[in-house]
Amino acid sequence: MSPEQYMSAHEGNLGGYLKIRFIAGERDLVTAEMRTTRHHLTLGGRVHGGAIMAFADAVAAYGTVINLPSPEHSPTTLASKTNFFAAGMGKRLRAEARPVHIGRSTMVWETRIFGSESRCIALVVQTQMILSPPLMADAITKHSPKPRRIRQ
C-alpha cells in the first residue's frame, strides 16, 4: 500500500487531524512528517508529548500494515515505550521507523522523531499485534455495547 493510498484510506482520522504526511513506505523503513500547528502545542509553545507519541504510533502502524501477511489482517498497538531527549519545536517534525522484529503475531518497530534542526527528540519502541480476520470480528462483538432498552 503506497503512502498516498494509506493516507486516503485514513482520511478524516487521527492521522489527518494531526497533519501527518507519509513520505515513503517500504518493508524496512517508513518516513513521515507532521506539520505542527497551535493544536499540537503546550502552553509553553512546545509540541505536546502526546502528539509526538501519536505520530510515532501512526508511523509504526503503517510499517506494520506494509508487512501484514494479507489485507484481511490488521494491526493494533500492544505496547509502547517513549524516551524524550529534547522538546519538539518548529513547523515540522520528521519520523523514521524501522522494524526490529517482524513475526507472524507481532512486530516491533523503533521510531525516531526529529525536530526542526534534525536533532533526535524522541525514540519510541512499539509492539504491534497482528489481528487475523476472525479475531477482529470477535473483538468487535465482545467490546461493542449492548443495546439498552429505554424505560418510559
N, C-alpha and C positions, 0 to 999 in steps of 0.2 A: 504494500500500500504506500503510495507516494505521500510526501508531506502535504501536498495540496488536497489529495483525497481524504487524508486523515482529518485535516482542519475542516474541510467541507462537511464531513460526517458528524463532526462535533460542534458545528456552528451553533451559537447560542448557549453553549455550555460554559463551564467554568473557564476553560482554556481561552475561549473568545473574550470573556469578561476580563480576564487577566491580561489580555493583549499578547498572548503567546503566539509566536510565528515559528513554525518548524522550517529550518533551513535545509537540512539533509537528514535522511533516514536510511541507514544501512544496517545490516545484521549486527555489526560490531561497533557502530558509532552513530549516535543521534546528536544533532546540534540544533539549537533553537535560540530564540531571543525573546525577551519580554520587554515591551516598551512600557516604561513606568509613567504613571500619571499620579495625580494627587491622591487617588483612591488606594494606591499601593503604599502610601507613606504613613509614618507615625507622626505624632505631633512635633517631634524633633526634626522632621524632614528627611529621615532615612527610610529605606524600603523596609517594610514590616517583615519580620522573620517568618510569619505565617505565609506571606505571599511568596517568599523565597522557597519555602518548603513545598507549597502547592505547585510552583513552577517546576521544581525538581521531580515531583511526583508525576506530573503530566509528561515530562520528557522520558522518564523511565517506563511509564506505561506504554508510550508509543514504541519504544525499543522492544518491549515485550510483545506487543501486537505484531511487529515485523517478524518476530521469531516464533510465533504460535504455530502449532502443528497443522491447524486448519482454521478457516474463517469462522467456524462454529464455536471455537474456543474463545474465552475472554479472560483478561487479567483482572486481578484485584490486589491492592496493596495489603500485604500481610504484616510487614514490619518496616519501620523507617527510623534511621538514626542520622541526625544532622549535627555537624560541627561548624560553628560560625567562627571565622577568622577576622572579619572586618565588617564594618557597616556597609550596606548596599546603598550606593549613591549613583546619580546620573540618570540620563534619559532612557538607557537600555541596560539590561543585564543579559548575559550570554550563558548558555549551558552546553556542556559536553557530557554525554552519558556513554559509558562503556559497560558491556556485560562482564561480570566477574564469574558467573556461573549460569549456564543455560541447560536446564534439566527438563524432564518430562512434566513434573508437577510444580516446580518453582524456578524462578530466575532471580538472580541477584544483580543489581545494577549499581554502579558507582557514578554519581553525577557531580560534576564540579561546576559551581556557579561563579562567574567572573563579573566584576564590576566594570565601570566605565573606563578604568585605566588598565584593563586586562589583568587585574590582580584577583587571585582566587579569594572569594569572600566566604564561600561555604563548600563543604564536602558532605554529600548526602549518600548514604548507602541504604538501598531498599531491597526488600524481598518481595517479589511479585508472585502470587499464587496463580496457577493456571486453572481456570474453571472449565470443565468439559460441559457440553450442552445439557446433559441430564442434571448435573449439579446446579447449573444456573437456574433451570426450571424449578428444582426443589428449593433453592434458596429464595426465589421469588415467592413461591407458595407458602413457605414456612414463615417468612417475615412480612407478608402482606397483612395489613389489618383486616380483621374480620368485620363484615358489615354489622352495624348495630341497629337494633330496632329503636326507633324514637317513640317514646311514650307521649301520648297526648292527653 
